[in-house]
Amino acid sequence: MIGSEFVVFFPEAKPDTALLGGKGSNLIKLIKMKLSAKVPPGFIINTNCFKKFLKESKYYDQLSNLLEKTLNPKEILHHSAKITKLILESKIPKKIVESIEGAFDKLVKGKDIGLSFAVRSSATIEDSSKFSFAGQAESYLYNLTFHDLLQSLKNCWASLFSPRAILYMLHMKKLGVNFSLKNIHMAVIVQKMVNSQISGVLFTSNVVNSDSNQMLINSTWGLGNTIVDNLIIPDSIIIKKNKFEVLKRIIGKKKKKSIKNPEGAHTVIVETYPKLRTICSLNDNQLRQLHNLGLKIEKEFNFPQDIEWAIENDEIFILQSRPITTLKK
């Protein structure tokens, strides 16, 4: 096992939110389910890595003081900017870099020269059945080099303390969740990129009307970050849950799509071809496959799920699954 103190490959990992974060732990559960859809291969940089990075930073005392401070909403922008600056200016310890590099080399060994990676945040307060930290911390797509990976790793760590994330944490605290910024940690997932022609989100209960007898799928052309970031109006398809039947299709405008940056790392937003804006991005066979996957995943987690998926060359990949926390009882 390469660099097991800081890094673990998916097949070797066991679900552990404290070590792998909510998203990472759920990914491991999905892999062990042996679904018909694949989870893209990769590894997880665990929370030990994050803790050691902070502890060995030359700014540790400053960071520690900032993370222990009791905040009020008026201070958040300033506070977040100070933490972010110190994290981005801190050096990743050599032992951690070597451990991640060993895992990275193993992942790319013998693969296509044009292989690229997604770097995704996985916080320890993420994806519980009561609260969803989803969308508060960042993910970075189409990392091409090891240098890209290290920069995205630090950006993921810093995003744990973005203004949006801190505001959400304060909201959780008001609702009775007792924690300080200092006891929240971040694992980071490194996965092979899915070069998706179609992407989206599957809700195993309809989040619009809280109907547990329906599934809701939002889908679009290209990568799914346009949906997550509310950049487009996606297609919306409502399906009967207990027996596959399409109840409603609403064709979204899908004016833009996210694709690989042709000039380097990460993504760019481009105009969608006019013809593709007027047709549904999913066919009935794909909808049926997603419906079946949703049933299996919800049954395994024993809770309604918010599932991110992508389709490359008509093959479905599951990117993550988390509990739906917005349903009205």
C-alpha positions in Angstrom: 0.0 0.0 0.0 1.6 3.3 -1.1 1.8 6.1 1.5 -0.8 4.6 3.7 -0.3 7.2 6.5 -1.7 9.9 4.2 -3.1 8.2 1.1 -5.3 5.2 0.4 -6.5 3.8 -2.9 -10.3 3.2 -3.2 -10.1 -0.7 -3.2 -8.0 -0.7 0.0 -10.1 1.8 1.9 -12.8 1.3 4.5 -15.6 4.0 5.1 -14.4 6.3 7.8 -15.8 9.9 7.9 -13.2 11.1 10.4 -10.3 10.0 8.1 -11.8 10.2 4.6 -14.6 12.8 5.0 -18.3 12.2 4.1 -17.9 12.2 0.3 -14.9 9.9 0.4 -16.6 7.4 2.8 -19.7 7.3 0.6 -17.6 6.6 -2.5 -16.0 3.6 -0.8 -19.5 2.3 0.1 -20.6 2.7 -3.5 -17.5 0.8 -4.8 -18.2 -2.1 -2.4 -21.8 -2.3 -3.7 -20.5 -3.6 -7.0 -23.0 -1.5 -9.0 -23.5 -1.9 -12.8 -22.1 1.7 -13.0 -18.4 2.4 -12.3 -16.9 4.8 -9.8 -13.8 6.4 -11.5 -10.6 5.0 -10.1 -8.5 7.0 -7.7 -7.2 7.6 -4.2 -8.0 9.7 -1.1 -5.6 12.1 0.6 -6.8 11.7 4.2 -7.4 14.1 7.0 -4.1 13.2 8.7 -2.5 15.0 5.7 -4.5 18.1 6.3 -3.7 18.1 10.0 0.0 17.7 9.4 0.0 20.4 6.8 -1.6 22.9 9.2 0.7 21.8 12.1 3.9 22.2 10.1 2.9 25.5 8.5 5.2 28.3 9.5 1.9 30.2 10.0 0.5 27.6 12.4 0.1 29.9 15.4 -1.7 32.5 13.3 -3.9 29.8 11.7 -4.6 28.2 15.1 -5.7 31.6 16.5 -8.0 32.3 13.5 -9.6 28.8 13.7 -10.3 29.1 17.4 -11.8 32.6 17.2 -15.6 33.0 17.8 -17.0 34.6 14.7 -19.9 36.9 13.9 -21.2 37.3 10.3 -19.8 40.8 9.9 -16.2 39.4 10.2 -16.6 36.5 7.8 -15.1 38.0 4.6 -12.1 39.4 6.3 -11.6 36.2 8.4 -11.9 33.9 5.4 -9.5 35.9 3.3 -6.8 35.7 6.1 -7.1 32.0 6.5 -7.1 31.4 2.7 -4.0 33.5 2.3 -2.1 31.6 5.0 -3.1 28.2 3.7 -2.1 29.0 0.1 1.2 30.5 1.2 2.1 27.4 3.4 4.4 24.8 2.1 3.2 21.2 1.8 5.6 19.0 3.9 8.0 16.9 1.9 6.8 13.6 3.3 3.2 14.4 2.2 4.3 15.4 -1.3 6.3 12.2 -1.7 3.4 10.1 -0.5 1.0 11.8 -2.9 3.4 11.6 -5.8 3.8 7.8 -5.3 0.1 7.4 -5.5 -0.2 9.7 -8.5 2.5 7.7 -10.3 0.8 4.5 -9.6 -2.5 5.8 -10.9 -1.1 7.1 -14.2 1.3 4.1 -14.8 0.7 2.6 -18.2 -2.3 4.9 -18.9 -2.9 7.2 -21.7 -0.6 10.2 -21.9 -3.5 12.6 -21.9 -5.0 11.3 -18.6 -6.5 14.0 -16.4 -7.9 14.1 -12.9 -10.6 15.5 -10.7 -9.6 16.8 -7.3 -12.7 16.9 -5.0 -13.1 18.1 -1.4 -14.4 15.7 1.3 -15.0 17.4 4.6 -15.6 15.6 7.9 -18.9 17.5 8.3 -20.1 16.6 4.9 -23.0 14.5 3.8 -24.8 13.5 7.0 -28.5 12.8 7.0 -29.2 16.0 8.9 -26.9 18.5 7.2 -25.3 18.7 3.7 -22.1 20.5 3.3 -22.4 19.8 -0.4 -21.4 22.7 -2.6 -19.7 24.6 0.2 -16.1 23.5 -0.5 -14.6 23.2 -4.0 -13.7 20.6 -6.6 -11.2 21.1 -9.4 -11.6 19.3 -12.7 -9.2 18.4 -15.5 -5.9 18.5 -13.5 -3.2 17.5 -16.0 0.0 17.4 -14.0 1.2 16.6 -10.5 1.8 20.3 -10.0 -1.9 20.9 -10.9 -2.9 18.3 -8.4 -0.9 19.9 -5.5 -2.2 23.4 -6.3 -5.8 22.0 -6.4 -5.2 20.2 -3.1 -4.3 23.5 -1.4 -7.2 25.2 -3.0 -9.6 22.4 -1.7 -8.2 22.8 1.8 -8.6 26.6 1.6 -12.1 26.3 0.3 -13.1 24.7 3.6 -12.9 28.3 5.0 -14.5 30.2 2.2 -17.1 32.8 3.2 -19.9 30.6 1.9 -18.6 27.6 3.9 -18.2 29.5 7.1 -21.6 31.0 6.8 -23.1 27.6 6.4 -21.2 26.3 9.4 -22.5 29.2 11.5 -26.0 28.3 10.3 -25.4 24.7 11.4 -24.2 25.9 14.8 -27.4 27.9 15.3 -29.3 24.7 14.6 -27.5 22.9 17.5 -24.4 21.4 15.8 -21.5 22.0 18.3 -18.1 22.5 16.7 -15.4 25.1 16.0 -13.5 25.7 12.8 -10.5 24.0 14.4 -12.1 20.6 14.7 -13.3 20.4 11.0 -10.9 18.6 8.7 -10.7 18.0 5.0 -9.8 14.9 3.0 -9.3 15.2 -0.7 -10.3 12.8 -3.4 -8.2 12.3 -6.6 -10.0 10.5 -9.4 -9.6 9.9 -13.1 -11.7 12.4 -15.0 -14.8 11.2 -16.8 -14.9 12.9 -20.2 -18.6 13.1 -20.0 -20.9 14.0 -22.9 -23.8 14.1 -20.5 -23.9 14.8 -16.7 -26.4 15.4 -14.0 -27.9 14.7 -10.6 -30.4 12.0 -9.6 -32.6 12.6 -6.6 -34.2 9.4 -5.5 -37.0 11.4 -3.9 -38.5 14.4 -5.7 -36.9 17.4 -4.0 -39.4 19.8 -5.6 -42.5 18.4 -4.1 -41.0 16.1 -1.5 -42.7 13.1 -3.1 -40.9 9.9 -2.1 -42.7 7.9 -4.8 -41.0 9.9 -7.5 -37.4 10.4 -8.7 -36.1 13.6 -10.2 -33.3 13.8 -12.7 -31.5 17.0 -13.8 -29.2 16.6 -16.8 -27.3 18.5 -19.3 -24.6 18.2 -22.0 -21.0 18.2 -21.0 -19.8 18.4 -17.4 -22.2 18.6 -14.4 -20.6 21.7 -12.8 -23.0 23.9 -14.8 -25.8 22.3 -12.8 -24.1 22.4 -9.5 -23.1 26.1 -9.9 -26.6 27.0 -11.3 -25.2 28.3 -14.6 -27.9 26.8 -16.7 -31.5 25.5 -16.8 -31.0 21.7 -17.1 -33.5 19.1 -18.4 -35.7 17.9 -15.6 -37.2 14.4 -15.8 -39.6 13.0 -13.2 -39.8 9.2 -13.0 -42.2 7.0 -11.0 -40.0 5.3 -8.4 -41.6 1.8 -7.7 -42.0 1.0 -11.4 -40.1 2.8 -14.2 -42.3 5.3 -15.9 -41.5 8.8 -17.2 -44.1 11.0 -15.7 -42.8 14.3 -17.0 -40.0 15.8 -19.2 -39.1 19.4 -19.1 -36.5 20.4 -21.7 -34.2 23.0 -20.1 -32.5 25.7 -22.2 -29.0 24.4 -21.6 -27.5 27.5 -23.3 -24.0 26.7 -22.1 -22.0 23.7 -21.3 -18.7 23.0 -19.4 -15.9 21.2 -21.3 -12.2 20.6 -20.8 -10.1 23.7 -21.3 -8.4 23.1 -24.8 -5.5 25.3 -23.7 -4.5 23.7 -20.4 -5.9 22.5 -17.1 -9.4 22.8 -15.7 -12.6 23.7 -17.6 -14.2 26.4 -19.8 -17.8 27.4 -20.4 -18.9 27.4 -24.0 -22.2 27.9 -25.9 -24.2 24.8 -26.5 -25.1 24.0 -30.1 -28.6 25.4 -30.8 -29.9 22.0 -31.9 -28.9 20.4 -28.6 -30.7 23.0 -26.5 -34.1 21.8 -27.8 -33.8 18.1 -27.2 -33.5 16.0 -24.0 -30.0 15.1 -23.0 -31.1 11.6 -21.9 -32.8 8.8 -23.8 -35.2 6.3 -22.3 -32.5 3.6 -22.0 -30.3 5.9 -20.0 -33.2 7.0 -17.8 -34.0 3.4 -17.1 -30.4 2.7 -16.1 -30.3 5.7 -13.8 -33.6 4.7 -12.2 -32.3 1.2 -11.4 -29.1 2.6 -10.0 -31.1 5.0 -7.8 -33.2 2.2 -6.4 -30.1 0.2 -5.5 -28.2 3.1 -4.0 -31.1 4.4 -1.9 -31.7 0.8 -0.6 -28.0 0.4 0.4 -27.9 3.8 2.2 -31.4 3.4 3.6 -32.1 7.1 3.0 -33.1 9.2 -0.1 -30.0 10.1 -2.1 -28.6 13.0 -4.1 -26.4 11.2 -6.7 -24.0 12.9 -9.1 -23.4 10.9 -12.3 -21.7 11.3 -15.7 -22.0 9.5 -19.0 -19.0 8.9 -21.3 -19.5 7.0 -24.5 -22.9 5.7 -23.2 -21.3 4.3 -20.0 -22.6 5.6 -16.7 -20.2 6.6 -13.9 -21.2 7.5 -10.3 -19.2 10.4 -9.0 -20.8 10.7 -5.5 -23.9 10.0 -3.4 -25.1 11.9 -0.4 -28.3 12.1 1.7 -31.0 14.5 0.6 -31.5 16.9 3.6 -34.1 19.2 2.2 -37.2 17.0 2.0 -40.3 18.2 3.9 -41.8 15.5 6.1 
